[in-house]
Amino acid sequence: MRSIRRPVLAAAALTAVLALTATACGPENGTPDDKATEAAGTTGGGEIQIPQEIQDKLKEHGVDLDKWKNGEWKNWDKDKWLREAGEFINPIIKDFWNPDKIDKIKPPKDPSKPEDISQDQGKTDPEPAAVQAQPVRTPYDSTAPGVGLLAFVTPKGESRCSATVVKDPAHPGKSNLVWTAAHCVHAGKEGGWYRNVMFVPNFNRTGQPADKMRTTPFEDRVPAGKWWADDMATSDQWIKDGGAVPGVPMAPYDYALMHVKPESANGGKSLEEVAGGAYEVEFNAPAMKKIPSLTAQGYPAEAPFDGAVQNQCTDKPTRLTTNAKMPTMYRIGCTMTGGSSGGPWFIKGQDGKPVLVSNMSMGPRPARWAAGPHLGAEAKTMFDNMSKKWANKR
């Protein structure tokens, strides 16, 4: 994916084989844009409750509150699409993500080509052998607490990714922070923040297949409740130049962090407490050749997966370079497909517990390998700023 010796050729090759949004997220029920957004706007049954600080922020951007409540959020006109770092707005629409809607979110059709990258790409190691994804042991609230499903709405309809609860140094044991991929929350240079962003930790905790989801109690599908993002951050590089192909070269900056709050009152408990766990984020992790094993987890939803079962791939990471001037990415063999993007990439910490060092970002079609960003100084600054911002809040 990257090339020191031939960056232009490498970028061209990437554009041909990689579908960033397909690798990660997925809308969309297969419905036309207008029908998808129309249905999204009318499903729910709960009135939007907009806190005063968000009302003030909406007014700053010229958004009429009554119109917003009545569906103005569906307006994806570029002039109305908030995109800058401090412009994220995501008021809770109670029951917007109802059982049927959560169960039906599917990835988009795959637009990428099954070609390979053959150019010499500098610090890119040979393509790893494919590693077949395996189901994560159940129940997830014991074996993978805090890993979950991320749902959101794009101009093309409802979509999905994976995400993870991460520890917050400002609130030990009581974090409300969630890590995912940038392309799961922001359209990059051609757009702005996605809307109705909601996280379900430990989704489908018993690992029931999709064809049995309708008979599975909603409490097992959404065992720790629904958590809406009320603050969001991503890299400046992604906001400026990211996006789907040909935005692939920005994949080294394809990460995001959100602060969340529960859809329904829960006695003031934090996400970490309710989900049963959170993970340390390790910035500037050891050199890839020094990492013996890395595990990627998430909810792949493209065939042969059904989006209901959490899967994982474990492999020794190698290097992938999309651009000689950008950070080298981690790459592992992995057959997980669309829907797994944003999911955590773990290594074992000194205490033997999983530590997050990256997230699922992109890969080819058919799925053989996957790549995730190295979390360096830019990612740490983003994380520190979010933690400090909420240090005296909940």
DOGUZA-348040 format. One record per residue: residue in one letter; x, y, z of N, C-alpha, C in turn. Coordinates in steps of 0.1 Angstrom, whole numbers, padded with zeros to 4 digits, always signed. Atoms other than C-alpha are relative to their C-alpha. Example, Ala and Ser with C-alpha at 12.3 -4.5 7.8 and 13.67 -1.06 7.14 Angstrom:
! DOGUZA-348040
A+0009-0012+0000+0123-0045+0078+0009+0012+0000;S-0009-0011+0000+0137-0011+0071-0008+0011+0008;
This chain:
! DOGUZA-348040
M+0008-0012+0000+0000+0000+0000+0008+0012+0000;R-0008-0012+0001+0028+0024+0004+0012-0002-0008;S-0012+0002+0007+0059+0031-0015+0009+0011+0002;I-0011-0010-0001+0091+0048-0007+0006+0003-0013;R-0007-0001+0012+0106+0041-0040-0009+0005-0011;R+0009-0004+0010+0075+0046-0061-0014+0004+0006;P+0012-0004-0007+0049+0065-0041-0012+0002-0010;V+0011-0002+0009+0028+0075-0072-0006-0013-0005;L+0005+0013+0004+0026+0040-0085-0007-0008+0011;A+0006+0007-0012+0018+0027-0050-0014+0005+0002;A+0014-0006-0002-0011+0051-0047-0009-0004-0010;A+0008+0005+0010-0024+0041-0080-0005-0014+0002;A+0004+0014-0002-0023+0005-0071-0010-0001+0011;L+0009+0000-0011-0040+0012-0038-0014+0003-0005;T+0013-0004+0004-0068+0030-0055-0007-0011-0008;A+0006+0011+0007-0074+0000-0077-0005-0011+0009;V+0004+0012-0007-0076-0026-0050-0007+0002+0014;L+0006-0002-0013-0088-0010-0018-0012+0008+0001;A+0012-0008-0002-0122+0001-0007-0001+0003+0015;L-0001-0004-0014-0117+0019+0026-0014-0002+0007;T+0013+0000-0007-0154+0023+0034-0006-0014+0000;A+0006+0013+0000-0163-0012+0023+0007-0009+0010;T-0007+0009-0009-0136-0028+0044-0005+0002+0014;A+0003-0003-0014-0149-0011+0074-0015+0001+0002;C+0013-0002-0004-0184+0000+0074-0010-0005-0010;G+0010+0004+0009-0216-0008+0058-0013+0005+0002;P+0013-0004-0001-0249+0007+0052-0009-0012-0004;E+0008-0011+0005-0275+0005+0042-0013-0005-0004;N+0012+0007+0003-0301-0020+0039-0003-0001-0015;G+0002+0001+0014-0297-0017+0001-0011+0009-0005;T+0011-0008+0004-0323+0010+0000+0005+0013-0007;P-0004-0012+0006-0322+0041-0022+0002+0011+0010;D-0003-0010-0010-0308+0072-0005-0012+0007+0006;D+0011-0007-0005-0341+0090-0003-0009-0008+0009;K+0008+0009-0009-0360+0060+0011+0007-0003+0013;A-0007+0003-0013-0333+0052+0036-0001+0011+0009;T+0000-0011-0009-0331+0087+0050-0015+0003+0005;E+0014-0003-0004-0369+0091+0050-0004-0010+0011;A+0003+0009-0011-0373+0059+0070+0007+0003+0012;A-0008-0003-0012-0345+0069+0093-0006+0011+0008;G+0005-0011-0007-0362+0101+0101-0013-0002+0007;T+0013+0001-0006-0396+0087+0109-0001-0012+0010;T+0000+0011-0009-0386+0056+0129+0005+0005+0014;G-0005-0004-0014-0382+0060+0167-0011+0002+0010;G+0011-0002-0010-0411+0074+0186+0004+0008+0012;G-0004-0008-0011-0391+0094+0210+0004+0014-0004;E-0003-0014+0004-0388+0132+0210+0015+0003+0003;I-0014-0003-0002-0353+0146+0206+0001+0010+0012;Q-0003-0009-0011-0340+0161+0238+0013+0006-0002;I-0012-0007+0003-0314+0187+0230+0005+0008+0011;P-0006-0008-0011-0292+0200+0259+0002+0014-0005;Q-0002-0014+0004-0288+0238+0260+0013+0002-0007;E-0013-0003+0006-0251+0236+0251+0000-0004-0015;I+0002+0004+0014-0260+0217+0219-0009+0010-0007;Q+0009-0010+0006-0288+0242+0212+0008+0012-0004;D-0008-0012+0003-0263+0270+0214+0009-0003-0011;K-0009+0003+0011-0239+0252+0191-0007-0001-0013;L+0008+0001+0012-0266+0245+0166-0003+0015-0005;K+0003-0014+0004-0276+0282+0166+0012+0007-0006;E-0012-0006+0006-0240+0292+0160+0002-0004-0014;H-0002+0005+0014-0241+0272+0128-0013+0003-0008;G+0012-0004+0008-0275+0287+0117-0010-0011-0001;V+0009+0011+0001-0294+0255+0124-0013+0003+0008;D+0013-0003-0006-0331+0260+0132-0004-0013+0009;L+0002+0012-0009-0339+0237+0163-0012-0008-0004;D+0012+0007+0003-0374+0230+0153+0001-0009-0013;K-0002+0007+0012-0364+0220+0118+0009-0012+0002;W-0009+0012-0003-0336+0198+0132-0008-0011+0006;K+0008+0010-0006-0360+0180+0154-0010-0007-0010;N+0009+0006+0010-0383+0174+0124+0006-0005-0012;G-0007+0007+0011-0357+0159+0102+0011+0008-0007;E-0011-0008+0007-0332+0187+0093+0013-0007+0000;W-0012+0007+0000-0305+0163+0103+0002-0008-0013;K-0001+0007+0013-0312+0145+0070+0005+0009-0011;N-0005-0010+0010-0300+0176+0051+0015-0002-0001;W-0014+0002+0002-0266+0166+0037+0006+0010-0010;D-0006-0011+0008-0261+0198+0017+0013+0003+0006;K-0014-0003-0004-0224+0206+0018+0001+0012+0009;D-0001-0012-0008-0231+0240+0033-0006-0003+0014;K+0006+0003-0013-0251+0223+0062+0007-0012+0006;W-0007+0012-0005-0227+0194+0067+0012+0005+0008;L-0011-0005-0010-0206+0203+0098+0012-0010-0001;R-0011+0009+0003-0171+0190+0092+0012+0003+0009;E-0013-0003-0008-0145+0208+0114+0000-0007+0013;A-0002+0008-0012-0131+0193+0146-0010+0003+0011;G+0008-0003-0011-0153+0212+0170-0015+0001-0003;E+0014-0002+0005-0186+0210+0150-0009-0012+0002;F+0008+0012-0001-0198+0175+0159-0012+0002+0008;I+0013-0001-0007-0235+0175+0168-0007-0013-0002;N+0006+0013+0000-0253+0143+0177-0011-0002+0011;P+0010+0001-0011-0284+0148+0199-0007-0014-0001;I+0007+0013-0001-0301+0116+0211-0014+0000-0006;I+0014+0003+0005-0332+0104+0192-0004-0013+0006;K+0003+0013-0008-0346+0079+0217-0008-0010-0009;D+0005+0011+0007-0354+0046+0201+0001+0001-0015;F-0002-0001+0014-0342+0057+0167+0006-0013-0005;W-0006+0013+0003-0320+0026+0167-0008-0011+0007;N+0009+0010-0006-0348+0001+0174+0005-0014-0004;P-0005+0013+0002-0343-0037+0173+0000-0003-0015;D+0000+0004+0014-0353-0041+0136+0011+0008-0007;K-0010-0008+0007-0331-0013+0125+0014-0005+0002;I-0014+0005-0004-0300-0026+0144+0002-0013-0007;D-0002+0013+0006-0305-0061+0130+0002+0001-0015;K-0001+0000+0014-0308-0050+0094+0011+0008-0006;I-0011-0008+0006-0278-0027+0090+0010-0009-0008;K-0009+0008+0008-0257-0042+0062+0011+0008-0007;P-0010-0008+0008-0225-0032+0044-0004+0002-0014;P+0003-0003+0014-0226-0017+0010+0006-0010-0010;K-0007+0008+0010-0217-0035-0022+0014+0003-0001;D-0014-0002+0001-0180-0039-0027+0004+0006-0013;P-0004-0006+0013-0167-0015-0053+0015-0003-0004;S-0014+0002+0003-0131-0027-0052+0003-0011-0009;K-0003+0010+0010-0113-0049-0076+0010-0010+0006;P-0008+0011-0006-0096-0083-0068+0014+0000-0006;E-0013+0000+0005-0063-0072-0081+0011+0001+0011;D-0011+0000-0010-0029-0074-0063+0009+0012-0002;I-0009-0011+0001-0003-0048-0056+0014-0007-0003;S-0012+0007+0004+0029-0059-0074+0012+0009+0000;Q-0012-0009+0000+0051-0028-0073+0008-0001+0013;D-0009-0001-0012+0081-0026-0050-0004+0012+0008;Q+0006-0011-0008+0068-0005-0022+0008+0004+0012;G-0009-0005-0011+0098+0004-0001-0001-0007+0013;K+0001+0006-0013+0090-0003+0035-0012-0009+0002;T+0011+0010+0000+0062-0026+0026+0005-0014-0001;D-0004+0014-0001+0068-0062+0036-0008-0009-0010;P+0008+0008+0008+0056-0091+0015-0014-0003+0005;E+0014+0002-0004+0019-0097+0016-0001-0013+0009;P+0001+0012-0009+0011-0120+0046-0010-0010-0006;A+0010+0011+0004-0007-0153+0041-0013+0003+0007;A+0013-0002-0006-0044-0151+0047-0002-0008+0013;V+0004+0007-0012-0056-0159+0082-0015+0000+0001;Q+0015+0001-0001-0091-0172+0085-0005+0005+0013;A+0006-0006-0012-0112-0152+0110-0007-0011+0007;Q+0006+0010-0009-0125-0172+0139-0010+0007+0009;P+0010-0006-0009-0156-0165+0161+0007+0002+0014;V-0004-0003-0014-0148-0149+0195-0008-0008+0009;R+0008+0008-0010-0158-0171+0224-0011+0009+0007;T+0010-0007-0007-0190-0161+0241-0001-0004+0015;P+0007-0013+0002-0204-0145+0262+0010+0012-0002;Y-0010-0010+0003-0187-0114+0248+0002+0010+0012;D-0002-0009-0011-0192-0094+0280+0010-0006+0010;S-0011+0006-0008-0168-0119+0296+0013-0001-0008;T-0012+0003+0008-0144-0127+0268+0005+0012-0008;A-0004-0012+0007-0143-0093+0250-0008+0012+0004;P+0009-0010-0005-0160-0068+0272+0004+0014-0005;G-0003-0014+0005-0163-0033+0257+0002+0000-0015;V+0000+0000+0015-0160-0044+0220-0014+0000-0005;G+0014+0000+0004-0191-0036+0201-0003+0005-0014;L+0005-0004+0013-0212-0024+0172-0002+0015+0000;L+0002-0014+0001-0211+0012+0160-0010+0003-0012;A+0010-0003+0010-0242+0024+0141+0000+0015-0003;F+0000-0014+0004-0245+0057+0122-0007+0002-0013;V+0007-0003+0012-0262+0074+0093+0009+0009-0009;T-0007-0008+0010-0245+0087+0061-0010+0005-0010;P+0009-0004+0010-0260+0104+0031-0006-0012-0008;K+0005+0012+0007-0265+0069+0016-0009-0009+0009;G+0009+0008-0009-0284+0055+0046+0007-0004+0013;E-0006+0005-0013-0277+0036+0078+0012-0009-0003;S-0012+0007+0002-0243+0021+0082+0005-0005+0013;R-0005+0007-0012-0222+0001+0106+0015-0001+0000;C-0014+0003-0002-0186-0004+0120+0001-0007+0013;S-0003+0006-0014-0170-0018+0151+0007+0011+0008;A-0007-0010-0009-0156+0001+0181+0003-0006+0013;T-0004+0006-0012-0142-0004+0215+0001+0011+0011;V-0002-0008-0012-0143+0011+0250+0014+0001+0004;V-0014-0002-0004-0109+0026+0260+0000+0007+0013;K-0002-0006-0013-0096+0036+0294+0002+0015-0001;D-0001-0014+0000-0098+0073+0303+0008+0004+0013;P-0008-0003-0012-0070+0085+0327-0006+0010+0009;A+0007-0010-0008-0092+0113+0339-0012-0006+0008;H+0011+0007-0007-0119+0088+0350+0004-0014+0002;P-0004+0014-0001-0102+0056+0362-0012-0009+0004;G+0011+0009-0002-0126+0027+0360-0014+0005-0004;K+0013-0006+0003-0153+0050+0348+0000+0007-0014;S-0002-0006+0013-0145+0057+0312-0013+0001-0008;N+0011-0001+0010-0170+0070+0286+0006+0003-0014;L-0007-0002+0013-0145+0070+0257+0000-0013-0009;V+0001+0011+0009-0148+0048+0226+0009+0003-0012;W-0009-0001+0011-0122+0042+0199-0006-0007-0013;T+0004+0006+0013-0130+0035+0162+0008+0006-0011;A-0007-0005+0012-0119+0044+0126-0006+0013-0004;A+0005-0013+0005-0122+0079+0112-0010-0001-0010;H+0009+0001+0011-0140+0068+0081-0014-0006+0005;C+0012+0004-0005-0167+0054+0104-0008+0012+0006;V+0007-0012-0006-0176+0089+0117+0001+0013-0008;H-0002-0013+0007-0164+0115+0092+0003-0004-0015;A-0001+0003+0014-0166+0116+0054+0013+0004-0006;G-0012-0004+0005-0132+0132+0050-0002+0013-0008;K+0000-0013+0007-0125+0160+0025-0013+0003-0008;E+0012-0003+0008-0158+0156+0006-0012+0002+0008;G+0012-0002-0008-0181+0159+0036+0004+0003+0014;G-0002-0003-0014-0183+0161+0074-0004-0012+0009;W+0003+0010-0010-0194+0143+0105-0013-0008-0004;Y+0012+0008+0001-0219+0114+0102-0010+0003+0011;R+0010-0004-0009-0251+0116+0122-0006-0013+0007;N+0007+0011-0008-0271+0095+0148+0010-0011+0003;V-0011+0009-0003-0238+0079+0159-0003-0007+0013;M+0004+0007-0012-0246+0052+0185+0008-0013+0001;F-0008+0011-0003-0225+0025+0201-0007-0010+0009;V+0006+0011-0008-0237-0009+0214+0012-0009+0005;P-0011+0009-0005-0210-0026+0236-0005-0014+0002;N+0004+0014-0002-0210-0064+0238-0012-0004-0009;F+0012+0003+0008-0235-0065+0209-0001-0015-0002;N+0003+0014+0002-0252-0099+0206+0009-0009+0008;R-0010+0005-0010-0234-0111+0237+0001-0016-0001;T+0000+0015+0000-0243-0148+0232+0004-0005-0014;G-0005+0005+0013-0231-0149+0195-0010-0007-0008;Q+0010+0006+0008-0264-0159+0180+0002+0004-0015;P-0001-0003+0015-0263-0161+0141-0011+0009-0004;A+0009-0010+0004-0282-0135+0122-0014-0005-0002;D+0014+0006+0003-0311-0159+0113-0007-0003+0013;K+0007+0002-0013-0318-0163+0150-0001+0013+0008;M+0000-0012-0007-0315-0127+0160-0014+0004+0005;R+0013-0005-0003-0352-0120+0159-0006-0007+0012;T+0005+0007-0011-0359-0146+0185+0009+0001+0013;T-0009-0002-0011-0330-0135+0207-0005+0012+0008;P+0004-0011-0008-0340-0112+0236+0008+0012-0003;F-0007-0012+0003-0332-0076+0229+0011+0003+0010;E-0009-0003-0010-0314-0075+0262+0014-0008-0003;D-0012+0007+0003-0289-0100+0248+0007+0006-0012;R-0005-0007+0012-0285-0081+0215+0006+0013+0005;V-0005-0013-0005-0280-0048+0234+0001-0001+0015;P+0000+0004-0014-0269-0061+0268+0005+0012+0009;A-0005-0011-0008-0252-0028+0280-0006+0013-0004;G+0007-0013+0004-0276-0003+0265+0005+0006-0013;K-0004-0007+0012-0273+0021+0236+0007+0013+0005;W-0008-0012-0005-0247+0049+0240+0003+0009-0012;W-0001-0009+0011-0248+0080+0218+0013+0009+0002;A-0011-0009+0000-0217+0100+0209-0005+0015+0002;D+0003-0014-0003-0219+0135+0224+0013+0009-0003;D-0012-0007+0004-0183+0145+0214+0008-0009-0009;M-0008+0008+0010-0160+0134+0186+0013+0007-0004;A-0013-0005+0004-0124+0138+0175+0006-0009-0010;T-0008+0008+0009-0103+0126+0146+0012+0008-0004;S-0012-0007+0004-0071+0136+0129-0003+0011-0010;D+0001-0012+0009-0067+0169+0111+0003-0005-0014;Q-0004+0005+0013-0052+0149+0082-0012-0007-0006;W+0012+0007+0006-0084+0128+0078-0010+0011-0004;I+0010-0011+0003-0107+0159+0079+0004+0007-0013;K-0005-0007+0011-0085+0176+0053-0001-0008-0013;D-0002+0008+0013-0079+0148+0028-0005-0014+0000;G+0004+0014-0001-0095+0116+0040-0013-0003-0008;G+0012+0004+0007-0124+0097+0026+0002-0014-0006;A+0000+0013+0007-0132+0066+0005+0011+0002-0012;V-0009-0001+0011-0110+0058-0025-0004+0012-0009;P-0015+0001-0002-0090+0078-0036+0005+0006+0012;G-0005-0005-0013-0087+0089+0000+0008-0010+0008;V-0007+0010-0006-0069+0057+0008+0014+0004+0006;P-0013-0004-0005-0035+0074+0012-0001+0006+0014;M+0001-0005-0013-0049+0090+0044-0003-0011+0010;A+0003+0011-0010-0054+0056+0060+0009+0000+0012;P-0008+0000-0012-0024+0061+0083-0005+0009+0011;Y+0007-0009-0009-0046+0087+0100-0014-0003+0002;D+0014+0004-0001-0078+0067+0100-0003-0005+0014;Y+0004+0004-0014-0087+0067+0137-0008+0012+0006;A+0009-0010-0007-0112+0085+0159-0003-0004+0014;L+0003+0002-0014-0122+0089+0195-0013+0008+0003;M+0013-0007-0004-0157+0097+0209-0002-0001+0015;H+0006+0001-0013-0172+0105+0242-0015-0003-0001;V+0014+0004+0001-0206+0089+0248-0008+0002+0013;K+0009+0000-0011-0236+0090+0270-0012-0009-0003;P+0011+0010+0002-0265+0065+0276-0012+0007-0006;E+0013-0004+0006-0297+0068+0256-0010+0002+0011;S+0010+0000-0011-0317+0061+0288+0008+0001+0013;A-0006-0002-0013-0310+0070+0324+0004-0014+0006;N-0005+0013-0005-0289+0043+0341+0006+0001+0014;G-0005-0002-0014-0282+0057+0376+0014+0006+0000;G-0013-0007+0000-0251+0076+0365+0012-0009-0002;K-0011+0009+0003-0230+0046+0356+0007+0003-0013;S-0008-0003+0012-0202+0050+0331-0001-0012-0010;L-0001+0011+0010-0198+0030+0299+0009-0011+0005;E-0010+0011-0004-0168+0011+0313-0007-0009+0011;E+0006+0008-0011-0188+0000+0344-0011-0009-0006;V+0011+0008+0006-0218-0011+0323+0004-0011-0010;A-0005+0010+0010-0198-0028+0295+0008-0011+0007;G-0008+0010-0007-0176-0046+0320+0015+0001-0002;G-0014-0001+0002-0143-0034+0308+0004+0011-0010;A-0006-0009+0009-0121-0010+0289+0015-0003-0002;Y-0013+0003+0004-0087-0011+0272+0010+0012+0000;E-0010-0010+0001-0055+0008+0276+0004+0003-0014;V-0005-0003+0013-0044+0026+0245+0015+0003+0001;E-0014-0002+0000-0007+0023+0238+0005+0008-0013;F-0005-0008+0012+0008+0051+0216+0014-0003-0002;N-0013+0003+0004+0040+0046+0198+0004-0014+0005;A-0003+0013-0004+0039+0009+0204+0013-0005-0006;P-0013+0006+0005+0070-0013+0198+0001-0001-0015;A-0001+0002+0015+0084-0016+0163-0007-0013-0004;M+0008+0012+0004+0063-0041+0143+0008-0013+0001;K-0008+0012+0000+0091-0066+0140+0002-0006+0014;K-0001+0004-0013+0092-0067+0178-0013-0005+0007;I+0013+0005-0005+0055-0076+0182-0002-0014-0005;P+0001+0014+0004+0052-0114+0182-0014-0003-0005;S+0014+0004+0004+0014-0114+0178-0009+0012+0002;L+0010-0011+0000-0015-0090+0171-0013-0006-0003;T+0013+0005+0002-0052-0097+0173-0010+0011-0003;A+0010-0010+0004-0079-0078+0154-0014-0006+0003;Q+0013+0005-0003-0115-0081+0165-0011+0010-0006;G+0011-0009+0006-0148-0068+0151-0012-0009-0004;Y+0012+0006+0004-0182-0076+0136-0001+0001-0015;P+0001+0000+0014-0177-0084+0099-0014-0003-0005;A+0013+0002+0005-0209-0082+0079-0002-0003-0014;E+0001+0004+0014-0201-0089+0043+0002-0016+0000;A-0002+0015+0002-0203-0126+0031+0015-0003+0001;P+0009+0011-0005-0194-0151+0043-0005+0003+0015;F+0005-0003-0014-0201-0133+0077-0014+0007-0001;D+0014-0005-0001-0235-0121+0089-0002+0012+0008;G+0001-0012-0007-0227-0091+0110-0004-0002+0014;A+0005+0002-0013-0241-0107+0141+0011-0006+0010;V-0009+0007-0009-0211-0127+0154+0014+0008-0001;Q-0013-0006-0001-0179-0111+0166+0011-0010-0004;N-0011+0009+0005-0147-0125+0149+0013+0006+0004;Q-0013-0005-0002-0110-0122+0153+0010-0007-0009;C-0012+0005+0008-0077-0127+0134+0012+0002+0009;T-0013-0001-0007-0043-0133+0151+0011-0003-0010;D-0011+0002+0009-0011-0129+0132+0012+0009+0005;K-0011-0009-0003+0024-0114+0135-0001+0012-0010;P+0001-0012+0009+0022-0078+0121+0012+0002-0008;T-0010-0005+0008+0042-0066+0092-0002+0014-0004;R+0001-0015+0004+0047-0032+0075-0007+0002-0013;L+0007-0004+0013+0026-0015+0049+0001+0015-0001;T-0002-0014+0002+0034+0019+0034-0008+0005-0011;T+0008-0006+0010+0009+0040+0015+0007+0012-0006;N-0007-0012+0004+0031+0071+0012+0013+0001+0008;A-0013+0000-0007+0068+0075+0020+0000+0011+0010;K+0000-0011-0010+0060+0107+0039-0010-0002+0012;M+0009+0003-0010+0034+0091+0061+0004-0012+0008;P-0004+0012-0009+0036+0066+0090-0003-0013-0007;T+0002+0013+0004+0039+0030+0082-0011-0006+0008;M+0012+0007-0007+0008+0009+0090+0004-0014+0003;Y+0000+0014-0003+0004-0025+0106-0007-0007-0011;R+0007+0009+0009-0006-0053+0083+0000-0014+0005;I+0001+0014-0004-0018-0088+0092-0009-0008-0011;G+0009+0008+0008-0034-0117+0073-0013-0001+0007;C+0013+0000-0006-0071-0116+0079-0011+0000-0010;T+0011+0001+0010-0103-0125+0061-0013+0007+0005;M+0012-0008-0004-0127-0102+0080-0003+0010-0010;T+0005-0009+0010-0148-0081+0058-0007+0012+0005;G+0007-0013-0004-0170-0049+0058-0008-0002+0013;G+0007+0000-0013-0184-0041+0092+0010-0001+0011;S-0010+0002-0010-0152-0049+0110+0009+0013+0002;S-0008-0012-0001-0136-0015+0104-0003+0008+0013;G+0001-0007-0013-0129+0005+0136+0002-0009+0011;G-0002+0010-0011-0126-0027+0156+0014+0001+0005;P-0014-0002-0007-0096-0029+0180+0010-0010-0005;W-0011+0008+0002-0062-0043+0173+0008+0000+0012;F-0006+0002-0013-0047-0057+0204+0014-0007+0000;I-0011+0008-0003-0013-0068+0216+0000-0003+0015;K+0000+0003-0014-0005-0083+0250+0009+0011+0007;G-0008-0009-0008+0006-0057+0276+0010-0007+0009;Q-0010+0006-0009+0033-0063+0302-0007-0008+0011;D+0007+0008-0010+0006-0076+0325-0008-0011-0006;G+0007+0011+0008-0007-0100+0298-0014+0003-0004;K+0014-0004+0004-0039-0081+0293+0001+0007-0014;P+0000-0006+0013-0049-0068+0259+0001+0015+0001;V-0002-0014+0002-0037-0033+0249-0003+0004-0014;L+0004-0004+0013-0051-0014+0220+0012+0008-0006;V-0011-0007+0007-0024-0003+0195-0004+0005-0014;S+0005-0004+0013-0045+0002+0163-0014-0003-0002;N+0014+0004+0004-0079-0003+0146+0000-0004-0014;M+0002+0005+0014-0091-0020+0115-0003+0012-0009;S+0001-0011+0009-0088+0005+0086-0004-0004-0014;M+0003+0003+0014-0087-0011+0052+0007-0014-0004;G-0005+0013+0006-0079-0042+0030-0005-0002-0013;P+0005+0003+0014-0084-0057-0004-0012-0008-0001;R+0010+0009+0002-0112-0076-0019+0004-0009-0011;P+0005+0006-0012-0115-0105-0017+0009+0002+0012;A-0007-0002-0012-0104-0102+0019+0011-0010+0002;R-0011+0008-0003-0069-0116+0025+0008+0005+0011;W-0008-0007-0011-0052-0091+0048-0007+0013+0003;A+0005-0012-0005-0060-0060+0067+0011+0009+0005;A-0010-0010-0005-0042-0028+0077-0006+0009+0010;G+0004-0009-0010-0044-0005+0106+0011+0011+0003;P-0009-0010-0002-0028+0028+0115+0009-0002+0013;H-0008-0001-0011+0002+0032+0138-0004+0013+0008;L+0005-0011-0008-0009+0055+0167+0012+0008+0006;G-0011-0008-0004+0017+0082+0170-0004+0012+0008;A+0001-0012-0007+0020+0117+0183-0014+0007-0002;E+0013-0006+0004-0011+0130+0164-0012-0007+0008;A+0011+0008-0007-0033+0102+0179+0000+0003+0015;K-0001-0002-0014-0020+0108+0214-0005+0014+0004;T+0005-0013-0002-0027+0145+0212-0015+0001-0001;M+0014+0001+0001-0062+0138+0201-0006-0006+0012;F+0005+0007-0011-0067+0114+0229+0001+0009+0013;D-0002-0009-0012-0052+0137+0256-0010+0011+0000;N+0009-0011+0000-0073+0166+0245-0014-0004+0003;M+0013+0005-0004-0105+0146+0247-0002-0003+0015;S+0000+0004-0014-0097+0132+0281+0000+0013+0009;K-0001-0012-0008-0088+0167+0295-0013+0008-0001;K+0013-0007+0002-0120+0182+0280-0011-0005+0009;W+0011+0006-0008-0142+0158+0299+0005-0003+0014;A-0005+0003-0013-0120+0156+0330-0009+0004+0012;N+0008-0005-0010-0144+0176+0351-0015-0002-0003;K+0014+0003+0004-0176+0163+0334-0002-0015+0000;R+0004+0014+0002-0194+0130+0330-0008-0002-0012;
